[in-house]
Amino acid sequence: MKTLKGIAVFSAVLMVGLLCASRANADVAWRTPLTISEPTEVPGMVLEPGKYIVQVLNTKETRMVVQFLNEDGSKNITTVMAVPNYRVKVTDGSPFTYFQRSEGAPQALKDWFYVGNNFGIEFIYPKETAVRIARASNETVYSAPSARPEPGEQIVTISPEAKEVPLPPPPAAAPAPPPPPETRVAENPPPPPPAPERPAKLPATASNIGLLALAGIAALGIALTLRLSAR
């Protein structure tokens, strides 16, 4: 009995732990630590070596607001913008990747994919910085007129040849769902089927077995009472 009670208590504790762990993972799904050992360029500034926290404020927006916080999350160091990104292969390595550095410049942060997730973000750099990074890394770089572009600013991709390709503006609102198909009523609908006739007399399905059993028990009781009385 004690063994069964112990197993039940252990199972309950294990279930509570699993639920708490799932809730914790959901809370930090778009919030992750960043540790850098050398100066690192992010849109609009250069971060010194140290530990930081990176978080996306709203993952459902087309243009995402990203904050770089200090190690304990008590201070916002800078706020930048990013666009959604997608990768086919999920890796378990570092969630951050960097552009190939340009001569005389620090490494530049390119994108962030949360561990075990296909979706991530790619950072948007001011035009002058984006041109420099694109030429040095031979990659396209997202750019906007300022380090912290407003929702109305035009975002472009800058090629290694410094060519700009505008991105389409984000949709103002989700398209309305299509109207439901029109329901047509037949001109001469068929008559409903006739209701089944009720029988004149219900079939006799009841049984007297129960009553007979009760009568037998009563008879035994009476006989036993009479026998005891005779003594």
N, C-alpha and C positions, 0 to 999 in steps of 0.2 A: 504493500500500500504506500509506504514511504517513497519507494522508487517511482511509482506512478505519479505521485504528487510532485516529486522533483523534476520529472520530465515535463510535466505541464507548466511548472513555473519557468523552466528554462526556455520552453517554446514561446511563452508569452513575452519574456524579456527579449528574445531574439527578434520577434515580430515588431516590437516597439522600436528596437534599434534600426531595423531595416526601413521602417517608415520615416524615422527621423533622418536617416542618411539620404533617402530619396528627396525629402523636402529641402535638405541643405543643398544638394546638387542642383535642384531647380532654382534656388535662390541665387546661386552664383554662376548660372549658365552663361551670362554675358558680363562677367566680372572676373578678372584673372590677374595674378601678379606678374610683374615685369621686372626682371633683374638684368642690369646692363653693367659691364665691366669697363666700358669706355664711353666717351661722349657720343651721343646718338641724336641724330636729327629727326625731329617730328615736325609736322606743318607749323611754321611760324617761330620755332625756337629749337635750341639744342639742350637736351637733357644731360645732366652730369651723371657720372657713374653712381649707381645706387639701386635701391629697390623702390618700385612704384606699383600702383594699382591702376589698371585700365578697365574702364567700364563703358558700355553703350547704354544710353539713357532710354532709348525706345527702339527696339529691333524691328518694329513694324513700319517705320518710316522709310521712305525711299532714300532720303539723305539723312544719314544717321549722325547724331551728336555724340561725340566720344570725349570722355574726360580722362585726363591723366592726374591721378591723385598721389599724395605722398604714401609712405609705406603703411601707415595705419588708417589711411582713408580720411583723415581729419582735415586735409587741405587740398583744394583744387589748384593744381599747378597750371594747367592750360586746358582749354576746350577747343576741339577741332572737329572737322566734318569728315565723313567717309561715305563711300557708296557700297552697296552689297556686293559680295563676291561669292564665287562658287568653285569648288574643286571636285573632280571626279573621284580621286583616290583619297581616302582618309588615312592620315598618318598619326603615329603616337609620339612624334618628336615635338620640338618647340612649336608653340602656336604662332610665333612671330617669324616673319621672314624679312630680309633686308635687301635693298638694292646694292649692286656693286658700287663701292664708294668711288667718288670722283677724286682726282688728285688734289691733295691739300684740304679736303673736306671730311667731316666725320661720316660714319655710316648712317644711312637713312632708312627709317622704318618704312617697309612697303605695305604689308598687310598683316592681318590677324585672323587666324582660324582657331576656333575653340577646339580643344582636344576631343577627338572622336566625332567631329561634326563636319559635314560637307560645306556648310555655309560659314561665311566670315565677312570681313570688311576690308576695303582697300582705301588708304588714306589719300586725301586731296591736298596737293601742295600749291603754294603761290606760283605764278607763271615763271618767274625768273629761276626759282629753285627747281621747278619741274623740268625746265629746259636743260639745266645743268645735269640733273640726275638722269634724264633720258639719254643724253649724249654719252655719259660715262658708263651707264649700265646696258646700253643698247636695248632698252625696253620702253614701252609706252608708259606714261605717267599721267594720272588724273590731275587736273589743274583747275583753279578758279582764280578770279582776280585778287582775292584776299586769302589770308591764312584761315579765316573763319567765315566762309561764305554764307551769306544769307540765303534763305530758301529761293529767292528770285534770281540769284546770280547764275550765270551760264557756266556749266561744267564742261570741260573739253578733255580729250586725250591728246597728249603731246608725244609725237613720235621721235625717234632718235634724230631725224632730219628736221626737227622743230616744226613739223606740220601739225596743225590743230584740226581735230575732228570734233564738232559739238555733239554732246549727248542730247537725246530728246528730253524735253522737260518732263518732270514727273506728272502723272495724271492728277488733275484737280480733285477728282472724286471717282469712286468706283462706279462703273457703268450700272445702270438700272437693270434688274433682271427682266427677261422677256415676259410679256403678258401671257397668262395661261391660255391654252387653246379654247376656242369657242365651243360651247356645248350645244348641240342641236337636238331638238325633240322631234321624234317621229310624228307625222301627221295623224296616223291611225295606229296608235299603239295596240298591241294584242291584249285581249282581256286577261285578267289574272286567273290563274287556275282555281277551280272550285275547291272550297274547304272540305276536308274529309268529314264524312258523316260520323256522328257520335253513336256508339252502340246503345240500343235501348236499355240494356242491362249490363252492368259491369261484370266481368268474369269473376267467379268465386275463387279467389286466390288465397284467402285467409285460411289458417289452419288452427285446429283445437288442441294441438300437441302441448302448447304452453299451459293451457288451462288444465289439461289432464295431469301434467307434471305437478302443478301446484296442488291439485286435489290429492294426489298421492302423498305429497309431503305432509299435508294437513292430516291425512288419515294416519300416517305413521306417528305424528305427534299425539294424536288422540289416543292411539293404542298404547303408547309409552306412558301417557298420563294415567290411564286406567290401570296399567300394570303396577305402577308405583303406588297408586291408591289402594290396590288390593293388598299390598304388603303392610 
